[in-house]
Amino acid sequence: MKACVIGGAGYIGSTVVYELINAGHEVVIIDNLSTGNRRNIHKDARFYFGDITDENIMNQIFTTECKEKSFDVVMHFAAKLIAPESLEKPLEYYKNNVEGVRIMLEVMVKHHIKNIVFSSTAAVYGEVSGDGICTEEDNTKPINPYGETKLVSENMIKWVCRRYDMHYCIFRYFNVGGAHESLEIGLDKENITALIPRIIESVLKIKDNFTIFGTDYDTLDGTCIRDYIHVTDLATAHILGAEYIINNKQSLLCNLGSNHGYSVQDVVNKASKIKPFKYNYGPKREGDPSKVIASNIKAKELLGWKPKYDLDDMLKSDYEFRKQLKK
Ligand SMILES: NC(=O)c1ccc[n+]([C@@H]2O[C@H](COP(=O)([O-])OP(=O)(O)OC[C@H]3O[C@@H](n4cnc5c(N)ncnc54)[C@H](O)[C@@H]3O)[C@@H](O)[C@H]2O)c1
């Protein structure tokens, strides 16, 4: 297939690009490099430097690219995604994440492109209570502008697909970790907040000691529980998702997670086995629910997808990736 990957120079988008190219697909990347990186761009992809919110540039790229062969699918990763920052800068988030999706859809409709794969997030569920397991049927009540912009985008995509006979594959990711097995790409950014790379930065003494926030949650060891998914497993799901909507002419929305929860203390203990490191305990942070776990039954049933990598693989590959970045 011929895929247009918007945000393909970022962490997840670049991994999807690598896996698409490994599987023999043709890839075009559009990215404004705001949080992405030129180093992440696969040498066999065609790259356009451009912003998704610039309708003229988007139209020019699509006109050039679709002259001889149209895109079979557009994949969208081009979002701002830091929840606390979204509370500080809500309008930037709405412009980038919602206006960007609107323009992308406008251009897709104009160029008769029928299939979209969209990166959404567990943040659309908002406060998670009870057993902490999220199914796709659960209520969506985001608690920050980031989650809200993703939910608005999901709904916009659904309505536009319905009107123009298009198909969507919306994936709600949980905590993404790990690096691609080539170790050429991984999460390579300043001021990382994600748990796995933050822990590995402490293991490698790149940053100060890691702090576990909260020890009195209603969990076995008192630290909060999350679901982790390897970035390469996400990439595999994207290819399966694209093939599913193209071949079946049907849309789908599903979670991508492992169906398994690990506490922050579990993650720290596993990382200590790679190399012992110092860490501290601190107070609970506001808005952190005690348990968030993905039900991934739908992705398994519809796509035949199953995560291949576990938390140890995520920690090890992030460690190897970060160790070589440090050199
Ligand atoms: N990383 C996670 O744990 C996680 C979890 C849930 C959902 N997601 C979703 O996955 C997607 C990708 O996340 P990521 O971790 O790879 O982030 P990232 O910041 O590494 O990648 C985003 C990419 O999009 C590009 N981009 C941003 N705005 C753009 C614009 N206006 N025009 C063109 N390019 C633009 C950036 O330069 C970057 O290359 C996002 O939509 C995010 O909401 C990520």
The ligand as a MOL file (V3000), in Angstrom:
LIG
                    3D

  0  0  0     0  0            999 V3000
M  V30 BEGIN CTAB
M  V30 COUNTS 44 48 0 0 0
M  V30 BEGIN ATOM
M  V30 1 N 3.7470 8.4940 23.3110 0
M  V30 2 C 2.7140 7.9890 23.9480 0
M  V30 3 O 2.8650 7.3600 25.0140 0
M  V30 4 C 1.3180 8.1540 23.4070 0
M  V30 5 C 0.2360 7.6350 24.1450 0
M  V30 6 C -1.0510 7.7850 23.6340 0
M  V30 7 C -1.2690 8.4150 22.4110 0
M  V30 8 N -0.2050 8.9150 21.7140 0 CHG=1
M  V30 9 C -0.4690 9.5950 20.4320 0
M  V30 10 O 0.4470 9.1090 19.4610 0
M  V30 11 C 0.7690 10.1400 18.5280 0
M  V30 12 C 2.2680 10.1980 18.3430 0
M  V30 13 O 2.9020 10.4100 19.5980 0
M  V30 14 P 4.4820 10.4010 19.7510 0
M  V30 15 O 4.7800 9.9350 21.1280 0
M  V30 16 O 5.0930 9.7260 18.6120 0 CHG=-1
M  V30 17 O 4.7760 11.9670 19.7060 0
M  V30 18 P 5.9390 12.7540 18.9740 0
M  V30 19 O 5.9090 14.1490 19.5240 0
M  V30 20 O 7.2160 11.9950 19.0630 0
M  V30 21 O 5.4650 12.7500 17.4710 0
M  V30 22 C 4.5710 13.6790 16.9190 0
M  V30 23 C 5.1280 14.0390 15.5480 0
M  V30 24 O 4.2070 14.8960 14.8950 0
M  V30 25 C 4.8780 16.0520 14.4260 0
M  V30 26 N 3.8990 17.1590 14.4580 0
M  V30 27 C 3.2930 17.6970 15.5400 0
M  V30 28 N 2.4800 18.6880 15.1650 0
M  V30 29 C 2.5720 18.7690 13.8070 0
M  V30 30 C 1.9770 19.6070 12.8500 0
M  V30 31 N 1.1570 20.6050 13.2000 0
M  V30 32 N 2.2750 19.4100 11.5510 0
M  V30 33 C 3.1390 18.4260 11.1670 0
M  V30 34 N 3.7500 17.6190 12.0470 0
M  V30 35 C 3.4690 17.7920 13.3560 0
M  V30 36 C 6.0380 16.2530 15.3740 0
M  V30 37 O 7.0980 17.0290 14.8290 0
M  V30 38 C 6.4490 14.8010 15.6400 0
M  V30 39 O 7.3480 14.3510 14.6680 0
M  V30 40 C 0.1210 11.4070 19.0610 0
M  V30 41 O -1.0510 11.6340 18.3300 0
M  V30 42 C -0.2220 11.0830 20.5010 0
M  V30 43 O -1.3600 11.7730 20.9320 0
M  V30 44 C 1.0810 8.8120 22.1860 0
M  V30 END ATOM
M  V30 BEGIN BOND
M  V30 1 1 1 2
M  V30 2 2 2 3
M  V30 3 1 2 4
M  V30 4 1 4 5
M  V30 5 2 4 44
M  V30 6 2 5 6
M  V30 7 1 6 7
M  V30 8 2 7 8
M  V30 9 1 8 9
M  V30 10 1 8 44
M  V30 11 1 9 10
M  V30 12 1 9 42
M  V30 13 1 10 11
M  V30 14 1 11 12
M  V30 15 1 11 40
M  V30 16 1 12 13
M  V30 17 1 13 14
M  V30 18 2 14 15
M  V30 19 1 14 16
M  V30 20 1 14 17
M  V30 21 1 17 18
M  V30 22 2 18 19
M  V30 23 1 18 20
M  V30 24 1 18 21
M  V30 25 1 21 22
M  V30 26 1 22 23
M  V30 27 1 23 24
M  V30 28 1 23 38
M  V30 29 1 24 25
M  V30 30 1 25 26
M  V30 31 1 25 36
M  V30 32 1 26 27
M  V30 33 1 26 35
M  V30 34 2 27 28
M  V30 35 1 28 29
M  V30 36 1 29 30
M  V30 37 2 29 35
M  V30 38 1 30 31
M  V30 39 2 30 32
M  V30 40 1 32 33
M  V30 41 2 33 34
M  V30 42 1 34 35
M  V30 43 1 36 37
M  V30 44 1 36 38
M  V30 45 1 38 39
M  V30 46 1 40 41
M  V30 47 1 40 42
M  V30 48 1 42 43
M  V30 END BOND
M  V30 END CTAB
M  END
